[in-house]
Amino acid sequence: MSFEEFILRVRACIGIGLATEFKIYQFIKRNKRIPNLNDLIQIMDKKYAIASDVYMRIFSKETTDLLQRTLAFSKFITIFDQAYPPKLREIYHPPLVLFYRGNLELLQKKMLAIVGARQHSSYSNEVLQGLIPSIVQNKIITISGLAQGVDSLCHRLTINSGGYTVGVIGTGMNRVYPRCNQELQHEMMQNHLVISEYVYDEEPRAWHFPERNRIIAGLCDSLMVTEAKERSGSLITANLALQENRNVLAVPGKINAILSRGCNLLIREGAKPILESQDILEEFLIQ
């Protein structure tokens, strides 16, 4: 069995966390072989019963069937592949597998992540309508989470401006969340790129979205927040980007606006304020 197939099986085995997945990857990288049961027991801190159960499930018919359904719907790359994005390989707990549909070459381009509130105001619409055409004109790819709100706005405005956009989803590739994005997700799978680390039919779960956010933060060169409350997923993504030494940008807003509170705080803490498109282009060394 190849390293790639084994890692695929590990990813399809529900219940193995990111930390354990990464330990398995490190074992393979260090020892140049697939771990046996005794190795897995050591990897899992000598938890014999749990490791034995996991080892059986990795090679089970259920896992084989799940992988067949997954790969019938989407293509994949693993962390062992040359096509795996170098930027993503460097992050804390990189995804071992990316399932995808669309143009994988987009991951090798200059990339700006755009995130913000799910219930955004017209301000985000006005701001992004003014900024995205220049981003597209300079061949920068946008990336976001295909969620409701600023994510969807980012993808749609990029497409309408003639650019390319990448969506990172927190479900299996065959699912659409939210359902209102079905047409958008289909369009992006055909002509842009949609990626996920989750196997076929995996439902949206609360912990999937912070995990998805680390991929967005890892793939981008810079990350911009348009509108965000003081406590929000967008700020979590911005902090992840900072931890990975990405440039963090924020659109300033009224000091008494709830949806600008997060952005204004980011600016106070050192994020670059975005007043015009050139402020973004400078981060990509474009004059």
HELIX and SHEET records of a PDB file:
HELIX    1   1 PHE A    3  ALA A   12  1                                  10    
HELIX    2   2 LEU A   18  ASN A   31  1                                  14    
HELIX    3   3 LEU A   37  ILE A   43  1                                   7    
HELIX    4   4 TYR A   48  ILE A   58  1                                  11    
HELIX    5   5 LYS A   61  PHE A   73  1                                  13    
HELIX    6   6 PRO A   86  ARG A   89  1                                   4    
HELIX    7   7 LEU A  104  GLN A  108  5                                   5    
HELIX    8   8 SER A  122  GLN A  137  1                                  16    
HELIX    9   9 VAL A  150  ASN A  160  1                                  11    
HELIX   10  10 ARG A  179  ASN A  181  5                                   3    
HELIX   11  11 GLN A  182  ASN A  191  1                                  10    
HELIX   12  12 HIS A  208  LEU A  219  1                                  12    
HELIX   13  13 GLY A  233  GLN A  243  1                                  11    
HELIX   14  14 ILE A  258  ARG A  268  1                                  11    
HELIX   15  15 SER A  277  LEU A  281  1                                   5    
HELIX   16  16 GLU A  282  PHE A  284  5                                   3    
SHEET    1   A 9 LYS A  75  THR A  78  0                                        
SHEET    2   A 9 VAL A  97  GLY A 102 -1                                        
SHEET    3   A 9 LEU A 193  SER A 196 -1                                        
SHEET    4   A 9 THR A 165  VAL A 168  1                                        
SHEET    5   A 9 ILE A 141  SER A 144  1                                        
SHEET    6   A 9 MET A 111  VAL A 115  1                                        
SHEET    7   A 9 SER A 222  VAL A 225  1                                        
SHEET    8   A 9 ASN A 247  ALA A 250  1                                        
SHEET    9   A 9 LYS A 272  PRO A 273  1                                        
END                                                                             
